[in-house]
Amino acid sequence: MAKPEHEITWKELNVGCVIDEPGNAASYRTGDWRSQRPIYTKDRCIQCGTCYVFCPDMAIKIIQEGYVEHDLYYCKGCGICAEECPTGAIAMVDEEE
Amino acid sequence: MATKVGMEVSLAAAEAVKQANVDVVAAYPITPQTHIVEHLAELVNNGELDAEFIPVESEHSAMSVCTGSSAAGARSFTCTSSQGLALMNEIVFITASLRLPIVMLLANRTLSGPLSIWNDHSDVMSIRDCGWIQVFVENGQEVYDHVFIGYRVAEDRNCLLPFMVNLDGFILTHVIEPLEFLDQEIIDRYLPPYRPLYSLHPNHPVTMGAFSTPALYTETKKAQDEAIREAMPYILKGWQEFGDLTGRYYHPIEHYKTEGAKVILVTQGSLGETASIAIDSLREKGETVGLVKIRLWRPFPVHEFREAVKGAELVVVMDRAISYGASAGPLAMEIRSALYAEEERPRVVNWIAGLAGRDLSPEDFLQMIHQAKERSDEGYEIYGVRG
């Protein structure tokens, strides 16, 4: 999207609110929904990739040597990664902290 | 010009859909619309109409199919009545928000309960705010003509809105009338092939019916409301050009003997013809009485209505639906609201009448006009109710 949605006027909408720019859901910052964020402790990580498999939003990226990184632009803070991690390498903390 | 042929109005409506060369018909039979969909099934089956006829399992599916096919760029048609409209309700609103130019004939029938198959306007009034262009017709010729007018207006790039034609169940659908059929050449001149602004095609992917957040929803609704308001000149253009080709001109508000009228009766739909007989007899006695018929219901022609009743002292509005617990019937509410800002406004007396097929004769209209002179212009009364 060229503009953030809170700046779009009614005159700028396509007829029938058709979206003719494919894939623009990628610009939607679902990270805004988060009330808790994941804290990753690399020392405990055994590079198993379980968190990557379970993340429902593809918000975990595999980086070098199988370690992972959370993409906080999309991460909604659901905590599934922390729940599934076999070594406790991911913990959820409140956003205010 | 073509000669007149006697035909049941439902069959003529189906013939019009054929002549409009629709691509998709999806409809579920329901009394009193059944003959329209039956005849369309025959026309497709015997090869007269080259269209997909989709025998859906419900009206909800009928409108869903038409929404999908229209989104894919097909000229799409459906028709229903009463409970059928109630069942398709959810999709009717979505079609308008997607700005898809479907034409629907609504054979007006009362809503249950009690169960009844007879005619009034409670079905259409239940979806008054659905965002479709909504017109009322008075006779079979107007039904036939408005199939073409409907597509022409709906598909106009300046409109792109679905178009609903209200025809009274049984009173019109099941009556044989002398009708003038148009030559295909005239229809083809009036109604060019549908060229959608957006359509669902894998080579040009678009999203229709996306989610809207609170940050944008108000803007989407403003855009939709402006669209139907701005459709008005193109609706008028559709009627004007149809008149130029056929000699039959239609207007958002139809007048009958309103010159100098102090009392004006307001009707919607086929009972306008009956009411006109009452007006004739009062005019013969020298009373300055006229009739105004609301053809265009949405967008409501506020300006044209104010002009139509200018100079009148009493406006007698006949509603054919109840808005339970409201200040008046749906039409009278609209009219009182349209006149509120006028410095000199007539009294507006409201009758609810002709519910679920209860007959109204010219004598009844005389009674309604006569009694209205003594009645308060607040609230409403149900005409002829016992007890």
Interface residues (C-beta under 8 A of the other chain):
Chain A: E5 H6 I8 T9 W10 K11 L13 N14 V15 G16 C17 V18 I19 D20 P22
Chain B: S97 L98 R99 L100 L160 L197 Y198 H204 P205 V206 T207 M208 A210 S212 T213 A215 L216 T218 E219 T220 K222 A223 E226 A227
